[in-house]
Amino acid sequence: MVTAVASDIPHADYIAQLSRHLASVPATHIGICRRSAVALVIRLVLANQNQRYPEFVPPHDSTRAAEVQALDRFLNAKEFRKARAQLLFIQRAHHNQDPWSGNIGFPGGKHEAGDGSDQSTAERETREEVGLDLSAGFVHLGQLDDSPAYMLCRGIKIVVSPHVYLQTSADTPAFTLTDEVASAHWIDFGHILDRIDRPVQPFSARYQSIEVDIAARIFRAQAQTKPWWFRALGASLGTLHYTVLPLPYATEYSYHNQRMLGRRGACARFASDTELYLWGLSLGMVAGLVDLSLPLAPARLPIYRSVSSPWPQLGRWMWADINAVANVIHNSCWTPYLRKPWQRTTNDFLLTHFRVLSIL
């Protein structure tokens, strides 16, 4: 079998496959009282701006099968063969009390009493934070698996429900960024697919990471005063290295909050003048999105596991043996349970494809 190159496949094919899988493979739901939701918004930019943008014709009925078929017809338009998909990211503004201050992620926030569902939360927060009304000119493709936000040694703090949307209109509404958002960026999907064709191993030459002091994560109250025992513990435990996916951004597709200029502060850790540094929870969501987007048999991508595992690494030299053991356990026990139709049991694999066929 000929090995495929992921970056050569039309981006519209990825979105079409994503739509089918989101409709046919149920998302994992984590029952917990504290919930939030985010919106992963995708748009297609035509290679030739003079071309007519294809028209999305809504389905005649509201069944999931009809919605997927309508999206298939829309995405199969010849104008989309060379179109580039873009995914919307934001950089959160710098706030001292916000644990995600300055991080790269997606518009969204906490569930409120008036929200009827996680989807309603994602749409309300997106409208409030960046000014996009996802109820007009966008289609809800489905939900990714719930993503638990862990605090080291403290368990799950909150569960994030990621919802995926596709822009179906030619023009994107102008952004209105609140003080919670430092900037918004449309990132070319090709930068993400590059990790499929050129995977990066931990601590290799191309490996980038966000370093987090383990002692400071466990004992936050002592991180400022740093008593002797805290410093000794820090020297013993070292740091956690969270994998970073660098995302180059273009000026013409970036929008900065003018009120935040000059107040970058700690935000500089997560972005430069040319790149965003995606890591942690948001990186896990992107990996899940790509896992469901592959429009070809995984056997043609023999080196593919995921775009980038959010699994952290301990210090390279201090904990080399522990890292090796943890990575084996992680790859054999955790990875197969991700929402990848081809990495389930035989029965689940067949059931998944029957579900896909049932909606086509």
N, C-alpha and C positions, 0 to 999 in steps of 0.2 A: 504494500500500500504506500502511495506517495505521501510524504510528509507535507502538511499544509503550512502556509504562512498566514498567521491570523490577520496581519495588517493588510493583506491583499483582498480580503473579503469586504464587499460593500457594507458600509455601516448600517444601511437600512435593513440588511439581512439579520444583523445582530438584534436590532430592535424588534423585528418580526418574531424571531425565535424567543426573545424575552417575553413578548406578549403571550405567546402560546404557553410557555412554561409557567408564567405567573397565573394563567387561567387554569392550568391542569395539575399543578403540583401544589398541594396545600401548604400554606406558610405555617411555621412553628409559632405557636402562641404561648407566651409565658404569663401565667396568671399571677399578678402582683398588683397591689393597690396603687403604687406610685408609677404612673405611666407618662410618657411623652411621645411625640411623633414628629417626624421630619419628612420633607418632600424632596425626592430626587427627580429633578426636572430635566428632561432631555429635549433638544430641538435638533432639526436637520437644516444645515446651511447648504444651499445649492452651489455647485462649482461655478456655474454661470449665472450671475445675478440677473441677467437679462431673460432667463427662462421663466416661463409661467410656473408659479408654485402650484403643485397638485392640490386639488380640492378634496377634502375629507368629507365623505358622504356618510352621515350617521346611519346606524342600522335601523330597520323598520320596527324591530322589537328590542326589548331590553335584556334578552338572554345573553349569557356570557359567550355562547357560541357565535351569535350574530355580531357581537362586538369584536371578537377576534377576527372574523371573516372580513368585517369592514376595515379593520386595521391592515390586514393582509393586502386587500385591494389598494389601499392608500399607499402602503410602503412599496408595493410592486411597480409603482409608476416609474417610467423610464428616466424622469428627471432626477430621481433619487439614486440612480446607479453610481454616480460619482459624488454624491452629497456627503458632507462630513457631519457626523453626529457630535454634539457638544453637550456637556453635562454641567449644570449650574452648581458652583461651590461658593461659599461665603467664608470670609474670615471674621470671626467674632471680635468685637471691640474689647479693649483692655479694661477689665474691671477686677479689682483686688479680691473681691469676695466670690468671684465666679471661677469654679474649678476648671471650666473649659475656656477661660479667658484667652483670647488670641488664637484659638485653635481653628483649623480649617475644617469645615463641615458643610452642613446643608441647612437651609432655613427650616425652623421648627422650634418647638418648645413644649412646655408642660401642658398636660391635659387639664382643662378647666371644667367647672361644673356645668356650664352651658353647652359643652361639646357633646354632640350625640354619639360620636365614635372617634377612633384614632384618626380616621381619614379626615373628619371634620377638624380635628386639632391641627393636623398638618396643613390643611388649606387655610385655616384662620391665621396660624402663625406665619405662613408664607406671605399672606396678604399684609399682615402687620409689619413684618420685618423688612421685606423688600418691595412690597407694593404690587406683587403679581396676584391676579385673581385667577386661580386655577379652575374656576367653574366655567370660564368662557375662553374658548380657543385652545383648551388643553383636554386631553383624555387621560383618565385614571387607568393605568395599565394593570395595577395590582399591588400587592404588598409583599415585601421581602420578609424574611424571618425576623422575629423580635430579637433585638440586640440588647442584652443586659449590660449595664454599666457597673463594673465591679470597682470597689475600693479595696486596695490591698489589705488583707486580713480583716475586712469588714463586711464581706459578702456583697450582694447586689444592692446598689443604691437606688437605681431607677431602671426601668425597661423602656427602650426606644423602639417605636414602631415605624419602620421606613416604608413610605409609599412612593410609587414610581408614576410619573406623569410624562406624557409626550405632547409637545406643542404641535398643533395641527394647522395653525394659521401661519400666514407668510411673515407677519410682522410681530416682533416681541414687544409687549408694552414696556414703557420706560420704567426703570427702577426708581423707587422711593425708599432710600435706606434709612432705618431708624438708628438711634444712638447705640443700639445693641450690635450693629453690623458695621465693621470697618470698611469692608469692600466686598464686591460681588464679581465673580469671574465665570465666563463660559469657557470651559476647558475642552480641547479637542479630544475625542474618544481615542484617537490614535495613540496619544501619549500613554494611555492606560493599556491598550493592546500591545504596546511595545514590550511589556513585561511578560507576555505570553511567548513572544518570539525570542526574547533575550532575558530569561529568568535570572534573578540575583540571589545568590546564596548568602546566608549570614556571614558577616565579617570578610566577605570577598572585596575585591578592589572597588566595585561599584556599589557596595552596600552602604546605605545611609541609615542613621537611627537617631531617635530622640532618647537621650539618656535621662533616667529618673533615679534619684538617690533612694535606695530601698528604705533606709532608716527614716528618712524624711517622710516617706509615704506612710509608714506605720505610726510614727510618733510626730504628727503634725504640730502639736502644741510646743514641742521642744525644738522644732526646726529653726526657730528664730534665735533662741538663747544658746543652743548647742552646748549642753553640759558635757563633762568629760566622758561619761558613759555613752552619751549619744554619739560623740565623735569616734569612740572606740568601736561602737557597734557599726557605724558607717564604714569605717575602714575594714571591718571584718566581712560585711555583707556586700559592699561594693554597689554597683548600679545595675539597673535593668535597661536593656537596649530594645526599644520598640522600633520595629521596621518602619522606615519612611518610604513613601512613594513620591518622588519629586515630580511636580506637574508644572511644566513651563506654561506661562500664560502670555497672551498677546495683548498689547495695550488697547487695541481697538475693540477687544471683547472684555475689557475690565472696567469696573466702575467703582470709584473710591468715594467714600463719605467725606465730603469736604470739611465737616465738623470734626472729623477724627484725624485730619492731617496734622503731623507734628506730635501726635500722642501715641506713637506706635508702641513704645515701652517694651514690655515683655512679648508683644506680638511678633517682634523681629525674629524670635526663635522659630516661628512656624512659617515664615515667608521671607523671601528676599525680593529684590527689585525685579527679578525675572521668573521666580519659581514659587509655588506653594508646596509646603511639606505636609503631605497627608499621612496620618498615622492613627493608631488606636481604633476607637469605635467606628469612625467614619471610613477608615481604610477597610475594616471588616465588612461594612455595608457595600462598598464598591466591589470588593472581592466576590461577595454574594451575588451582586448584580451581574458581573461578568460570567460567573459560573452558570447562570441561567440564560446567558445570551449566546453561548457558542452555537453557531449554526452548522456545525460539522461534527463528525464522529470524533470523540476524544482520542481514539486510537491513532488518528492522523496527527495528533499533538502529543507525542510520547513523553515529552518532558513537562507537560502541563500538570500542575496540581491546583494552583490558584494564582491570582495576580500577585498577591503578597499576603502571607499569613500574618495576622496581627499578634501571633504568639510571641511574647517577648523572650529575649535571650539574656542570660546572666553574663557577668563579666567574662570576656573571652578566655583569659588565661587563668583566672582564679577558679572558675566553675566550668572548665572545658568538659570534664567528664559528665557533670550533671546536665549540661546543655545537650550532649550527645544522647543521653538516656531519655531526657524529656522530649527531644525532637522525635525520637523513634516512637515513644508512647503517643505523642500528639498526632503524628502522621497516621498511625495505625488505628487509634481509638477515636480521635476527635474528627479528623478530616472526613472519614467515610460517612459521618452523620450530618455533614453539611447538605444543603439543599441542592445536591447534584444528582440528577436522574440516573446517571451512569454509574454512580458509586454506591448504590443501594443494593439490597439483596436481589437475587434473580427475580423473585416474585414482585418485589417493589419496582424493579426495572421494567418488567413487562406491563405491570399495572399503570405505570406512568405513561408509557407509550400508547396504551389503550385509551388513556384519558386524553392524550394529545389528539389521537385519531378521532375521538368522539366529538371534538369541537371543530373539526375541519370539514 
